[in-house]
Amino acid sequence: MPESKNASKDTNALEVSVSELSGKLKRTVEDQFGHVRVRGEISGYRGPHSSGHSYFALKDDRARIDAIIWKGQNAKLAHKPEEGLEVIASGKLTTYPGRSSYQIVIDHIEPAGAGALMALLEQRKKALASEGLFADERKQLIPFMPRVIGVVTSPTGAVIRDILHRLMDRYPVHVIVWPVRVQGETSGREVANGVYQLNRFGDGTDWPKPDLIIVARGGGSLEDLWGFNDEALVRSVAASDIPVISAVGHETDWTLVDYAADLRMPTPTAAAEKAVPIKADLEAHLANLSARLRAAVSRVAETRRTSLRATSRGLPSLDNLLALPRRAFDEAAAGLGRNLVQRVERASFSYERAAGGLRPLLLEKRLAASGELLARQIENHQRALRNATRSKRQRFDDRAGRLSPDVLNRPISMAQRNLSQAANKLRPEPLVQRVSAGRDASNKAFARVDRLTTASLAQAKERFERAERMRESLSYKSVIQRGYAVLRDDAGALVDNASNVAVGDNIHVEMRDGSFGANVTDTNAAPPAKVAQSATVSKPKTPKKAAKPPATDQGNLF
């Protein structure tokens, strides 16, 4: 690097420019820290920039360092940076002369320890679950007997051999293997692409579309299975139109693809067993159903045969059914000869009679009679034609005579007369007469309404008076006027029985001329003697008048 040739008077140190100093610092830092691993928490991450680069910072409780991930390296990362995530970043240190700052250029990033991975897994699980990717409503039913099965796994591992061996033992089907890496940074994207490509089979391709997809991998640690927690893989499995069975790891291994799949099986072998039924069991079941079907058909046929025999026994025999038609046929055959002879004799007689009427003399007479008849008809038609012509000429002359001026003026005069009559009807005098007549009719109607109203009120008043007289006659006060009394206790209740009072009770007595109070002294006292005597005295009977003799002009009823 060129250096300044001028030295200061007070020192022997050479002068350098700011750019030269920044360049020396940059080379020193890059040579000294060419590859470092830094552990820290991601801060200030807002996603990739519009240029594709990612800018953020790594920090701990005492320091902070800027970080950058170039666009090309950003697409290769297995673990994407997330805000607040503690990671271990690998890369090299460099400086930025424009700001006199240093930064780390990251080429690899991984979560810091299993705890961080679990925290990241739980965070990603909640985010995907909030989108409904793990909802049961999205799950599809696994087909009972798929014809083609797609397997997304490593082609060289023991997993694919176990799956193929198990399928061959249970029910051999067509298997399509999509080879992928099941461990490493690109495993998640490769498996996601395999699921996507299998869904495209059958759309204009020579490969049959699978009826079922199995995503399988053997067991391993959390880091080994991390590719199956990839967000792109989860979305690809959730969007699959083909049912997906997830068989990743062992019974205790759970990944996010297990939640997104339509069915999760603990091992790849279990997935193969769930994918297809046992052929021997199906054949045995089918044989059992066939035997039952044959037995049922035999039973139904035997039942129908028995029913047919029983029905046939109740039907008449063939001889009985044909007896009457046979007799009718025999009688018709016996009378056929006689009828033919009679028909021939009648035809011969008719022929001879017709031949007798065909002699030449008779034919000439008939022709002469026909000529005379024809001449008379022609004469009649000519006479009728002359009469019709004469009649039509006469009608024509009559109608021509009717077309004189007097005849034409007659309808005009009649129309003028009708017009004059209509004008007379429109004068004010008839209208005034109609109004007067309407006014008289209204006055008569009002007078009739007044009469009807007065009569109705009088009838209502009479009915009210009758009801009032009826009420007074039925009131207890009319009974009091005949010498009776009404007794009430202190509460005002009616005393209608001697058992309702006791000695010492106060009672209220109401009579026709007033009321007074009384006190009960005895409830078993006998009535006074005068009252008893008066009760025994009876009025002398009045002698009945002698009945008048019946009139002489009326007969006895009995």
PyMOL commands that set and color helices and strands:
alter all, ss='L'
color gray80, all
select helices_A, chain A and resi 18-32+71-74+113-130+136-138+158-170+187-200+226-229+231-238+256-260+268-275+279-313+318-356+360-402+405-425+428-474+476-480+498-500+529-536
alter helices_A, ss='H'
color red, helices_A
select strands_A, chain A and resi 36-43+54-59+64-69+86-96+101-111+148-153+174-179+212-217+244-248+263-264+486-488+506-511+514-519
alter strands_A, ss='S'
color yellow, strands_A
deselect
rebuild
show_as cartoon
